[in-house]
Amino acid sequence: MRMRAVILLLTVLALLPLLVGCVNDSISDLRQFTDEVKARPAGRIPPLPEIKQVETYTYLSEGKRDPFLPEAGEEEEVQELADNGIRPDLLRRKEELEEFPLDSIRMVGTLQQQDEIWGLVVSKDGTIFRVRPGNYMGENHGYITGIQEDKIELKEIVPDGRGRYTERQASLALSE
């Protein structure tokens, strides 16, 4: 125990000159800088910019149509657009190939088992999938309607930009 105290005391005494060397009583350069800054003339703060008065306008809706309601002709068109009945089933569980854009999927062949024909497709990550009519693939709710030896036919449901969906035909050709 006594030996530890002696070692500790010697360590502190050895480090003391280093700590004393870090103290510098000469802060004359700092005092000179502060005196110089205080001696400068005070600057003038520019005045705030003048606020321009905005002319007020009162909107009177008497005799004008409500801009948030459709016009008489538009009402029929909106009703027609909403009633086309085409919309994707958003509650349906998505299949693996729906993660990939259709243009990144390649058809590489077909496979026939018993009386059913399957399509063989490769995704962009190199995985080979077996698909049949009724499966989905592509990001636009592509429903496989038919498989032939040289192509896979799909029906996609795409938004038309006016709040409704339309169906379009697509196909995936056999790549050589």
C-alpha positions, 0 to 999 in steps of 0.5 A: 500500500505504501509503495503505491502511494510513493508511485502515485506521488512520483507520477504526479511530481513528474507530470507537474512540470508539464502542466505548468508549461501549459499555463501562459500568463502572457495573454497580451495578444488577446488583450491587444485584440479586444482593445482594438475591437473596442476602439473601433467606431460603432457601426450603424444598423440599417433601418428595417425595410418599409412594409408595403401595404397590401390592397385587400380584396373582398370576393363576392360569390353572388351569381358565380358558380362554386369553383369546387363543384363540377359544371353541369357537363362535367358532372356527367363525365365524372359520373361516367369515369367513376363507373367504368368498373375497372380497378385493381384488387388492392386487397389481393396478396401480391405475387413475387413477380409483381415486384419487378417491372414487366420490361425487366422480366424475360421469357426463357421457355415453356414447360408442359405438364400433363395438359397444362402449359407453364411459362418460364420467366427470369427476373432481373435478379436471375431467379427463374419462375414458373407461371401459368394463366391466372398468375400476376406479374409486373408492377401494373397488376398484370394478369396472365391470360394465356401462354403460348410457346413463344409468348405470354399474354397479359392484361394490365390495369393501369391508372389513366391519370383522371382517377380511374383505371384502364386495361391494356394488353401486354405480352412477353415474347420468348427471348433467344 
